[in-house]
Amino acid sequence: MHYDVAIVGAGAIGCIAAKELAKRGVSVRVLEEDACVGKQRKCTALVSETGLRSIGVDYKRAVLHRVRGAVISAGTAEMTVDARRPIACVLDRQRFDEECAEEAKSEGAKIFLRRKVRKLPKDSEWVVGADGAASFVARTASFPPISRFAFCYEAEYKNARVEDDAFVHVFLDSAFPGFFGWLVPCGNNVVRIGFGTQEHDRMKEGKRRLASLTSSAVKKSSRKLREFHALIPLKWRQETQRGNVMLVGDAAGQVKATTGGGLVFGGNCARILAESIAEGKNYEKEWKRECLGKLQQHALLRSVLDSLPPGITLASAKPFAPLLSRFGDMDSIIRV
Ligand SMILES: Cc1cc2nc3c(=O)[nH]c(=O)nc-3n(C[C@H](O)[C@H](O)[C@H](O)COP(=O)(O)OP(=O)(O)OC[C@H]3O[C@@H](n4cnc5c(N)ncnc54)[C@H](O)[C@@H]3O)c2cc1C
């Protein structure tokens, strides 16, 4: 059977793109190397509710827990951002990806599992790389590389001791250069702890520091449920469309350089990609018009954060705590 579009990767973003295309009457197939959708789960999956609503996926069944703010610490200094109402969700990432896939299928998209793509599909008018940060499609079609990454580690524990599970903890620390550490409560005494760094050779040091920063929550009696290493792109790709090949989501580097969040930007760009194909517009121009300014804000803030010692970063941010509490949203720096 002939399909107008072949999407490589049935992660959340590939599936959202497939749904949005199918909805517009474009025939689409998605090729996924894994045996099931969402198997990788290499994500903390903390996403703002406003951001989730903007991508139009029915995420409710994937919600594990809700949080209302963050405690940000650097050494002994601390700042609390408190929205006083739940503003972000911690998701079961596999359940969320499955929901994205179900919605795509119900619009008529076809998803083929156990189909690792080793050559660019030639039998469709358009090929979309939604195959993650280390995109095979981008490499094969000779797109310019992504210039900045955070190297990340995360582990999930049960039987953790969480003082107040309405708050995420963010650790600014010199052991995590170019990124930060985190402890995200998932409800029922489950936590996700992790960190990122732009310096790969400091992963071991980062793990030691993370263990010490989270020792009051992760006890000997806690049990590790899983752990993983993964990359977060901290810069968008300079080019995301070349002939009939397009990139979206992590493959395009459509990720916030401040927090590493990619689901909201990627999801919105997936919709823009579908509109562009269906309406004969230039995808690269369209997504950059709508989203590049915001990605640039995050990149600028990341550069500022990278240039300051953690203690100074926190001290400079403190005067803005009330403003962030009132208007801050993880998916737009300040939503005013
Ligand atoms: C440690 C960590 C924490 C994060 N935390 C958050 C967070 O809290 N909030 C947030 O919004 N974002 C977060 N992110 C980012 C988020 O995970 C990504 O932005 C998001 O997963 C991107 O989705 P995607 O569909 O583009 O790529 P992926 O989720 O990577 O999906 C790519 C898919 O392509 C498939 N694939 C790859 N190669 C091939 C091939 N050759 N053939 C066929 N299939 C292929 C893979 O199996 C996979 O299913 C985090 C990332 C990391 C690493």
PDBQT file of the ligand as one rigid body, heavy atoms in Angstrom, charges set to zero:
ROOT
HETATM    1  C1  LIG A 401      16.660  12.141  31.447  1.00  0.00    +0.000 C 
HETATM    2  C2  LIG A 401      15.604  12.819  30.632  1.00  0.00    +0.000 A 
HETATM    3  C3  LIG A 401      14.563  13.466  31.277  1.00  0.00    +0.000 A 
HETATM    4  C4  LIG A 401      13.587  14.129  30.524  1.00  0.00    +0.000 A 
HETATM    5  N1  LIG A 401      12.565  14.721  31.194  1.00  0.00    +0.000 NA
HETATM    6  C5  LIG A 401      11.598  15.364  30.499  1.00  0.00    +0.000 A 
HETATM    7  C6  LIG A 401      10.519  15.977  31.180  1.00  0.00    +0.000 A 
HETATM    8  O1  LIG A 401      10.430  15.911  32.407  1.00  0.00    +0.000 OA
HETATM    9  N2  LIG A 401       9.579  16.638  30.437  1.00  0.00    +0.000 N 
HETATM   10  C7  LIG A 401       9.658  16.706  29.066  1.00  0.00    +0.000 A 
HETATM   11  O2  LIG A 401       8.799  17.341  28.427  1.00  0.00    +0.000 OA
HETATM   12  N3  LIG A 401      10.668  16.120  28.397  1.00  0.00    +0.000 NA
HETATM   13  C8  LIG A 401      11.642  15.456  29.079  1.00  0.00    +0.000 A 
HETATM   14  N4  LIG A 401      12.670  14.857  28.417  1.00  0.00    +0.000 N 
HETATM   15  C9  LIG A 401      12.726  14.973  26.951  1.00  0.00    +0.000 C 
HETATM   16  C10 LIG A 401      11.764  14.005  26.300  1.00  0.00    +0.000 C 
HETATM   17  O3  LIG A 401      11.998  12.708  26.771  1.00  0.00    +0.000 OA
HETATM   18  C11 LIG A 401      11.955  14.051  24.781  1.00  0.00    +0.000 C 
HETATM   19  O4  LIG A 401      11.889  15.396  24.347  1.00  0.00    +0.000 OA
HETATM   20  C12 LIG A 401      10.885  13.230  24.079  1.00  0.00    +0.000 C 
HETATM   21  O5  LIG A 401      10.979  11.886  24.464  1.00  0.00    +0.000 OA
HETATM   22  C13 LIG A 401      11.079  13.334  22.577  1.00  0.00    +0.000 C 
HETATM   23  O6  LIG A 401      10.199  12.472  21.958  1.00  0.00    +0.000 OA
HETATM   24  P1  LIG A 401      10.510  11.920  20.491  1.00  0.00    +0.000 P 
HETATM   25  O7  LIG A 401       9.279  11.179  20.102  1.00  0.00    +0.000 OA
HETATM   26  O8  LIG A 401      11.028  13.024  19.656  1.00  0.00    +0.000 OA
HETATM   27  O9  LIG A 401      11.745  10.924  20.686  1.00  0.00    +0.000 OA
HETATM   28  P2  LIG A 401      11.838   9.572  21.484  1.00  0.00    +0.000 P 
HETATM   29  O10 LIG A 401      10.961   9.569  22.670  1.00  0.00    +0.000 OA
HETATM   30  O11 LIG A 401      13.300   9.337  21.687  1.00  0.00    +0.000 OA
HETATM   31  O12 LIG A 401      11.271   8.489  20.455  1.00  0.00    +0.000 OA
HETATM   32  C14 LIG A 401      12.004   8.087  19.335  1.00  0.00    +0.000 C 
HETATM   33  C15 LIG A 401      11.430   6.769  18.854  1.00  0.00    +0.000 C 
HETATM   34  O13 LIG A 401      12.084   6.404  17.631  1.00  0.00    +0.000 OA
HETATM   35  C16 LIG A 401      12.402   5.024  17.647  1.00  0.00    +0.000 C 
HETATM   36  N5  LIG A 401      13.529   4.826  16.744  1.00  0.00    +0.000 N 
HETATM   37  C17 LIG A 401      14.790   5.347  16.856  1.00  0.00    +0.000 A 
HETATM   38  N6  LIG A 401      15.544   4.965  15.803  1.00  0.00    +0.000 NA
HETATM   39  C18 LIG A 401      14.746   4.196  15.001  1.00  0.00    +0.000 A 
HETATM   40  C19 LIG A 401      14.957   3.518  13.762  1.00  0.00    +0.000 A 
HETATM   41  N7  LIG A 401      16.137   3.546  13.134  1.00  0.00    +0.000 N 
HETATM   42  N8  LIG A 401      13.922   2.830  13.217  1.00  0.00    +0.000 NA
HETATM   43  C20 LIG A 401      12.714   2.788  13.833  1.00  0.00    +0.000 A 
HETATM   44  N9  LIG A 401      12.467   3.421  15.016  1.00  0.00    +0.000 NA
HETATM   45  C21 LIG A 401      13.464   4.113  15.580  1.00  0.00    +0.000 A 
HETATM   46  C22 LIG A 401      12.724   4.757  19.124  1.00  0.00    +0.000 C 
HETATM   47  O14 LIG A 401      12.602   3.373  19.444  1.00  0.00    +0.000 OA
HETATM   48  C23 LIG A 401      11.669   5.614  19.833  1.00  0.00    +0.000 C 
HETATM   49  O15 LIG A 401      10.458   4.915  20.005  1.00  0.00    +0.000 OA
HETATM   50  C24 LIG A 401      13.655  14.164  29.125  1.00  0.00    +0.000 A 
HETATM   51  C25 LIG A 401      14.687  13.491  28.464  1.00  0.00    +0.000 A 
HETATM   52  C26 LIG A 401      15.655  12.812  29.212  1.00  0.00    +0.000 A 
HETATM   53  C27 LIG A 401      16.767  12.102  28.499  1.00  0.00    +0.000 C 
ENDROOT
TORSDOF 0
